[in-house]
Amino acid sequence: MKTILLAFGRGLASQLSPRILLHTLLPFFLATLLWGGLLWLGLQPIIDAIKQYFAENDGYAVSGTWLTLLGLAALKTVIVPLIAIWALLPLMVVTALMFVGTMAIPAIVRHVASRHYPALERRQGGSFAEKAWVALSSLLIFVALWIITTPLCALPLVGFVIQPLLWGWLSYRVIAYAVLADYADADERRILLRRHRWPLLAIGVVTGILGVAPTLLWLGGTMSIVLFPVFALLSIWLYVLVFTFSGLWFTHYSLASVGKYRIAALTEASQALSSGD
């Protein structure tokens, strides 16, 4: 727990570094350009498709009944565009994570290592292809789990439990592997990922909870629709910041774990030599 909290404090301090903040600009601009184009071209067709489905399947009456029971009757008039936006949110978040993971995390790892762990040897136990495969396979599993659990998110508060768990698992898989693939050899990486599985997952879940915050912007009903461009930009920026902090927290914890593991291994080796003599 002490190591997790120490890594949290260092990650928070690093987040405020101007250099780290600069590293968030490129993922933010690219995600904004990508989603600006996609939403311009595709949002209205998605809304039209949902409207047609609602009209053909009595969706307005069913959704109106449920919203009234939940005390959200005011959302009846904007339920279709809100469904379209909520359906696209996971893709927006995944895009932010992928851009941060490929563009910001390598620079973050170099920055943290040079400032806080300058003596730590970089053994590069994972190739680019391996990191890409871990990221892609984790993403596919995440998407499958997201689709399976989406109906449960209609239950009050359930979505705010499922989403952090899923985002936590995804960020733990992608970011922790990327950090250890650079600074640990293959054996060290496997051992550390096994030994520190639960602390790393805990870090991912906590940052996943932070990642729920941008989603709350879309609970504003009519305001979410009226201020859609502003909310979209703000959401992407917040997701980039959350994933950047997640990367910093994972990096500090992972590099500290590598250093401690190597010191313990050297101590055991020297003790074995001493006992042999």
Wavefront OBJ file of the C-alpha trace (Angstrom):
o trace
v 0.000 0.000 0.000
v 2.849 2.378 0.829
v 4.357 1.876 -2.624
v 0.997 2.524 -4.294
v 0.448 5.748 -2.338
v 4.001 6.919 -2.966
v 3.590 6.263 -6.686
v 0.259 8.129 -6.570
v 1.883 11.204 -5.032
v 4.745 11.168 -7.505
v 2.353 10.659 -10.392
v 0.245 13.610 -9.268
v 3.321 15.817 -8.974
v 4.512 14.723 -12.423
v 1.069 15.463 -13.898
v 1.586 19.145 -13.082
v 4.899 19.264 -14.952
v 4.719 21.537 -18.028
v 6.613 18.909 -20.006
v 4.023 16.237 -19.222
v 1.160 18.593 -20.015
v 2.744 19.262 -23.411
v 2.759 15.518 -24.096
v -1.045 15.507 -23.718
v -1.577 18.038 -26.516
v -0.884 15.744 -29.491
v -3.242 12.930 -28.352
v -5.909 15.536 -27.600
v -5.634 17.263 -30.991
v -5.579 13.993 -32.936
v -8.547 12.551 -31.017
v -10.425 15.825 -31.509
v -9.752 15.886 -35.251
v -10.714 12.230 -35.632
v -13.947 12.468 -33.664
v -14.818 15.876 -35.053
v -14.843 14.342 -38.527
v -16.606 11.130 -37.494
v -19.340 12.929 -35.572
v -19.854 15.442 -38.386
v -20.344 12.623 -40.887
v -21.920 9.908 -38.756
v -23.835 11.288 -35.781
v -26.976 12.285 -37.668
v -27.281 8.926 -39.514
v -26.963 7.134 -36.163
v -29.665 9.341 -34.638
v -31.921 8.719 -37.664
v -31.419 4.946 -37.344
v -32.312 5.025 -33.639
v -35.384 7.147 -34.361
v -36.528 4.650 -36.976
v -35.996 1.739 -34.583
v -37.947 3.540 -31.843
v -40.790 4.346 -34.223
v -41.050 0.750 -35.439
v -40.734 -0.901 -32.009
v -42.691 1.418 -29.720
v -39.416 2.602 -28.248
v -40.667 6.027 -27.227
v -43.407 4.604 -25.016
v -41.109 2.016 -23.408
v -38.272 4.462 -22.764
v -40.745 7.070 -21.494
v -42.157 4.607 -18.973
v -38.709 3.661 -17.671
v -37.514 7.253 -17.487
v -40.637 8.234 -15.538
v -40.089 5.375 -13.079
v -36.478 6.507 -12.588
v -37.519 10.126 -12.096
v -35.912 11.211 -15.361
v -39.036 12.136 -17.304
v -37.370 15.351 -18.509
v -35.079 13.241 -20.728
v -37.946 11.917 -22.861
v -37.522 14.607 -25.511
v -33.768 14.035 -25.920
v -33.509 10.301 -25.298
v -32.623 9.414 -28.899
v -29.621 11.759 -29.300
v -28.465 10.854 -25.787
v -28.518 7.146 -26.670
v -26.479 7.905 -29.792
v -23.932 9.859 -27.775
v -23.708 7.270 -24.986
v -23.211 4.548 -27.597
v -20.248 6.457 -29.041
v -18.652 7.329 -25.699
v -16.779 3.998 -25.290
v -15.215 4.471 -28.721
v -14.183 8.015 -27.807
v -12.573 6.780 -24.601
v -10.779 3.906 -26.334
v -9.452 6.334 -28.930
v -8.100 8.615 -26.187
v -6.464 5.635 -24.455
v -4.851 4.367 -27.663
v -3.502 7.803 -28.588
v -2.131 8.352 -25.088
v -0.692 4.838 -24.989
v 1.140 5.124 -28.305
v 2.173 8.797 -28.240
v 2.386 9.980 -24.641
v 3.276 6.898 -22.557
v 6.745 6.284 -24.148
v 7.702 9.913 -23.481
v 6.226 9.706 -19.974
v 8.249 6.575 -19.182
v 11.477 8.204 -20.399
v 10.741 11.360 -18.391
v 9.951 9.524 -15.157
v 12.886 7.113 -15.520
v 15.428 9.862 -16.197
v 14.267 12.000 -13.269
v 13.433 9.410 -10.602
v 15.180 6.169 -11.618
v 18.331 7.218 -13.554
v 20.312 4.139 -12.453
v 17.642 1.666 -13.603
v 18.846 -0.387 -16.550
v 16.533 -0.485 -19.544
v 16.417 -4.142 -20.635
v 13.584 -3.949 -23.210
v 12.071 -7.386 -22.687
v 9.147 -6.745 -25.008
v 9.055 -5.912 -28.709
v 6.795 -3.404 -30.436
v 4.856 -6.300 -31.967
v 4.243 -7.828 -28.532
v 3.049 -4.505 -27.099
v 0.771 -4.019 -30.103
v -0.667 -7.516 -29.675
v -1.321 -7.009 -25.951
v -3.050 -3.695 -26.693
v -5.150 -5.128 -29.551
v -6.169 -8.331 -27.757
v -7.023 -6.399 -24.588
v -9.106 -3.981 -26.618
v -11.059 -6.798 -28.275
v -11.759 -8.439 -24.917
v -12.780 -5.076 -23.486
v -15.204 -4.381 -26.343
v -16.773 -7.830 -25.946
v -17.215 -7.347 -22.192
v -18.567 -3.832 -22.737
v -21.223 -5.111 -25.153
v -22.186 -7.963 -22.819
v -22.502 -5.720 -19.749
v -24.148 -2.714 -21.465
v -27.734 -3.851 -20.591
v -26.744 -3.958 -16.905
v -25.729 -0.298 -17.051
v -29.414 0.616 -17.309
v -29.755 -0.307 -13.638
v -29.162 2.578 -11.196
v -25.484 2.904 -10.162
v -24.532 -0.445 -11.753
v -22.911 1.309 -14.703
v -20.745 3.324 -12.326
v -19.379 0.042 -10.947
v -18.947 -1.891 -14.198
v -17.320 0.921 -16.173
v -14.437 1.618 -13.738
v -13.723 -2.114 -13.518
v -13.567 -2.475 -17.285
v -11.507 0.687 -17.833
v -9.251 -0.266 -14.927
v -8.578 -3.683 -16.389
v -7.908 -2.251 -19.852
v -5.518 0.463 -18.669
v -3.747 -2.031 -16.377
v -3.232 -4.459 -19.245
v -2.098 -1.890 -21.803
v -0.093 0.632 -19.773
v 1.560 -1.633 -17.185
v 2.699 -4.021 -19.920
v 4.077 -1.148 -22.008
v 6.123 0.186 -19.072
v 7.532 -3.184 -18.048
v 8.217 -4.179 -21.654
v 10.718 -1.306 -21.867
v 12.520 -1.605 -18.531
v 12.194 -5.270 -17.534
v 13.432 -8.336 -19.365
v 10.942 -11.026 -20.353
v 11.354 -13.064 -17.143
v 11.177 -10.003 -14.895
v 8.066 -8.788 -16.697
v 6.223 -12.080 -16.242
v 7.188 -12.331 -12.567
v 6.314 -8.714 -11.761
v 2.993 -8.796 -13.592
v 2.073 -11.926 -11.636
v 3.284 -10.649 -8.249
v 1.796 -7.185 -8.604
v -1.386 -8.114 -10.473
v -3.763 -6.877 -7.764
v -1.979 -3.604 -6.916
v -1.756 -2.781 -10.637
v -5.427 -3.623 -11.114
v -6.276 -1.441 -8.102
v -4.444 1.481 -9.714
v -6.371 0.849 -12.911
v -9.727 0.739 -11.130
v -9.067 3.978 -9.222
v -8.149 5.768 -12.450
v -11.175 4.083 -14.033
v -13.337 5.725 -11.374
v -11.737 9.052 -12.267
v -12.580 8.242 -15.881
v -16.284 8.172 -15.011
v -16.153 11.926 -14.357
v -16.226 12.950 -18.053
v -19.225 10.651 -18.571
v -21.185 12.688 -16.035
v -21.097 15.607 -18.470
v -23.592 13.732 -20.651
v -26.158 13.440 -17.879
v -27.148 17.056 -18.389
v -30.155 16.204 -20.551
v -31.035 18.981 -22.963
v -27.854 20.903 -22.136
v -25.808 17.901 -23.305
v -27.391 18.247 -26.737
v -27.272 22.036 -26.951
v -23.626 22.208 -25.860
v -22.621 18.987 -27.596
v -19.435 20.324 -29.314
v -18.202 21.872 -26.048
v -19.002 18.743 -24.037
v -17.316 16.531 -26.629
v -14.094 18.572 -26.550
v -14.110 18.733 -22.758
v -14.738 14.981 -22.483
v -11.833 14.112 -24.786
v -9.511 16.477 -22.917
v -10.517 15.017 -19.530
v -10.053 11.454 -20.791
v -6.573 12.318 -22.080
v -5.663 13.845 -18.696
v -7.017 10.845 -16.789
v -5.130 8.341 -18.940
v -1.959 10.447 -18.736
v -2.180 10.424 -14.938
v -2.888 6.698 -15.085
v 0.274 6.254 -17.152
v 2.303 8.278 -14.644
v 0.954 6.285 -11.693
v 1.604 2.956 -13.419
v 5.082 4.101 -14.475
v 6.178 5.182 -11.001
v 4.814 2.006 -9.417
v 6.192 -0.336 -12.097
v 9.687 1.168 -12.231
v 9.921 1.162 -8.435
v 8.884 -2.510 -8.484
v 11.560 -3.339 -11.061
v 14.210 -1.621 -8.941
v 13.156 -3.432 -5.755
v 13.022 -6.779 -7.545
v 16.567 -6.389 -8.873
v 17.927 -5.324 -5.494
v 16.260 -8.356 -3.879
v 17.653 -10.629 -6.598
v 21.187 -9.270 -6.090
v 20.861 -9.680 -2.315
v 19.731 -13.289 -2.706
v 22.570 -13.998 -5.124
v 25.188 -12.507 -2.806
v 23.779 -14.433 0.162
v 23.863 -17.638 -1.887
v 27.522 -16.994 -2.756
v 28.353 -16.223 0.873
v 26.700 -19.415 2.088
v 28.495 -21.401 -0.613
v 31.836 -20.106 0.563
l 1 2 3 4 5 6 7 8 9 10 11 12 13 14 15 16 17 18 19 20 21 22 23 24 25 26 27 28 29 30 31 32 33 34 35 36 37 38 39 40 41 42 43 44 45 46 47 48 49 50 51 52 53 54 55 56 57 58 59 60 61 62 63 64 65 66 67 68 69 70 71 72 73 74 75 76 77 78 79 80 81 82 83 84 85 86 87 88 89 90 91 92 93 94 95 96 97 98 99 100 101 102 103 104 105 106 107 108 109 110 111 112 113 114 115 116 117 118 119 120 121 122 123 124 125 126 127 128 129 130 131 132 133 134 135 136 137 138 139 140 141 142 143 144 145 146 147 148 149 150 151 152 153 154 155 156 157 158 159 160 161 162 163 164 165 166 167 168 169 170 171 172 173 174 175 176 177 178 179 180 181 182 183 184 185 186 187 188 189 190 191 192 193 194 195 196 197 198 199 200 201 202 203 204 205 206 207 208 209 210 211 212 213 214 215 216 217 218 219 220 221 222 223 224 225 226 227 228 229 230 231 232 233 234 235 236 237 238 239 240 241 242 243 244 245 246 247 248 249 250 251 252 253 254 255 256 257 258 259 260 261 262 263 264 265 266 267 268 269 270 271 272 273 274 275 276 277
